[in-house]
Amino acid sequence: RLQEQNTELVIAKQKAEESNQLKTEFINNMSHEIRTPMNGILGFSQFLDDPNLSDAKKRFYINIIQNSGNQLMRIIDDILEISKLETKQVKLYEEETCLNDLLLELFSIFDIKAKENKTPLYLNKGFSDNESVIVTDKTKLNKILSNLLENAIKYTDTGFIEFGYKIIDNKIEIYVKDTGIGINPEKQELIFVRFSQEEKSLSRNVGGLGLGLSIAKENAELLGGTITVQSEKGKGSTFVVTIPYKPVNKTNLKSNSENNKGKVTEKQDRYTVLIAEDEEVNYLFLETLLEDFELNLRTLHAKDGKEAVEMCKENNEIDFVLMDMKMPIMNGFEATKLIKEFRSDLPIVAQTAYTRSDEKERAFSAGCDDFISKPISEGTLKEIINKHLIMKG
C-alpha cells in the first residue's frame, strides 16, 4: 500500500511539474504575442508622421495598425477570460437571441476572412427566424462560435468550411465543419484541456495563445451544454456545440438582417447627445465618430457622473446619453439611477471597458437601455443610434 502511495505521489509531482512548465511557456508565449501586435501599432504609427507619405502607403499602414489593434484585443480578451474562469467570476447573462441573426453576423465577418484564404464558407440555417429565437447568453455563444470559425479558417487551405445548426430532442446542435488538417484521434479530447501540449501545439504554427478551445469548452458548459469534435488527420474536423433549446415564441419578430444593420436610417431633426466620459481621448473619439454619421447632432460633454446628472436636469433638449460607467466623483451606475428618476424616457447607453455579463446586468438594473463595450466600433455605435435615437425620433 505504501508503494502505491509513493507511486501516486511521484505521478502527481510529475503532473504538477509538467503543468508548471506549460504555464511558464504560456507566460513566455503571452509576452511574445502581446509584443508582436504592439510592434505593428507603435512601429507603423511612427511612419504616419512622414509628410511625404503617399495616400496608398498611409492606407496600408493604417490597415496594419487596425489589424494589430484587433489582434491585441483578442489576446487581452483571452487572458481576462481565463483569469475570470479560474477565479469562478464568470456569470451567465441570458437574453432573447435570434440564432439566425447571430449566425448571419458571424457569416458576414468570417466570409471575408475565408475569401482572403480562398476557402468557401457556407451557412446552413436550420429554422425560420421566429423559430430560431432562443434564450441564451449571446455573448458567450458568439465567442465560442467565433473561436471555432477562426480555427477552421486557420487550418483549412483547401476544400470548404460549413457551419449551421439543427434542433434534436430539445437541444440545439451547432456545428462547424472544415476540410482542414484534422486532428489525431488520441489527441482530440486533450485539445480542450488548458495548458495541454496538444492545445499548445495547435497554436504553435499559426500564432495565438492556444487558449481558445479550453475557453470555448468552459463557456459551453456554463451554457448548460457541451462541445465535441470528430476529426480525421488530413481530412478535416467537425466541432459540435450542444446547448439547451429554450425557444421564445415571437409572431412578429423582425430579423436584424432586415433592418439595414449598421446604417443610420435617415437624416432627421437636430439631436443632442450627452457623452459622459472622464477620459478626454475617449470623448474626442466618440465626438468624431458621431460627426462622421452625417446627422444633425450636437454633442455635450460631462466629465463625471455628477456633472451628467446636473446637465440632464438643466437641459431638457438632451435626447440621448452615452454613459461611461467608471468615472470619478459619481460613477455611471449611480448617475443613471438618478437621471431615470426625472427623465425615465431618456435613452441611456452604458459604455464600458468591462465585458463581464454581470457588468451588463448591473447596468440594466441601474436603468440603462443598452450596453456597448469598448473599444467601440463605428458599426456598433450606428446600430445603437438607430435603435434608440433615430427610429424613436
C-alpha positions, 0 to 999 in steps of 0.5 A: 500500500505504501508503494502505491502511495509513493507511486501516486505521489511521484505521478502527481509531482510529475503532473504538477511539474509538467503543468508548471512548465506549460504555464511558464511557456504560456507566460513566455508565449503571452509576452511574445504575442502581446509584443508582436501586435504592439510592434505593428501599432507603435512601429507603423504609427511612427511612419504616419508622421512622414509628410511625404507619405503617399495616400496608398502607403498611409492606407496600408499602414493604417490597415496594419495598425487596425489589424494589430489593434484587433489582434491585441484585443483578442489576446487581452480578451483571452487572458481576462477570460481565463483569469475570470474562469479560474477565479469562478467570476464568470456569470451567465447573462441570458437574453432573447437571441435570434440564432439566425441573426447571430449566425448571419453576423458571424457569416458576414465577418468570417466570409471575408476572412475565408475569401482572403484564404480562398476557402468557401464558407457556407451557412446552413440555417436550420429554422425560420427566424421566429423559430430560431429565437432562443434564450441564451447568453449571446455573448458567450455563444458568439465567442465560442462560435467565433473561436471555432470559425477562426480555427477552421479558417486557420487550418483549412487551405483547401476544400470548404468550411460549413457551419449551421445548426439543427434542433434534436430532442430539445437541444440545439446542435451547432456545428462547424465543419472544415476540410482542414488538417484534422486532428489525431484521434488520441489527441482530440479530447486533450485539445480542450484541456488548458495548458495541454501540449496538444492545445499548445501545439495547435497554436504553435504554427499559426500564432495565438495563445492556444487558449481558445478551445479550453475557453470555448469548452468552459463557456459551453458548459456554463451554457448548460451544454457541451462541445465535441469534435470528430476529426480525421488527420488530413481530412478535416474536423467537425466541432459540435456545440450542444446547448439547451433549446429554450425557444421564445415564441415571437409572431412578429419578430423582425430579423436584424438582417432586415433592418439595414444593420449598421446604417443610420436610417435617415437624416432627421431633426437636430439631436443632442447627445450627452457623452459622459466620459472622464477620459478626454481621448475617449470623448474626442473619439466618440465626438468624431465618430458621431460627426462622421454619421452625417446627422444633425447632432450636437454633442455635450460633454460631462466629465463625471457622473455628477456633472451628467446628472446636473446637465440632464436636469438643466437641459431638457433638449438632451435626447440621448446619453452615452454613459461611461460607467467608471468615472470619478466623483459619481460613477455611471451606475449611480448617475443613471439611477438618478437621471431615470428618476426625472427623465425615465424616457431618456435613452441611456447607453452604458459604455464600458471597458468591462465585458463581464455579463454581470457588468451588463446586468448591473447596468440594466438594473441601474436603468440603462437601455443598452450596453456597448463595450469598448473599444467601440466600433463605428458599426456598433455605435450606428446600430445603437443610434438607430435603435434608440435615437433615430427610429424613436425620433 
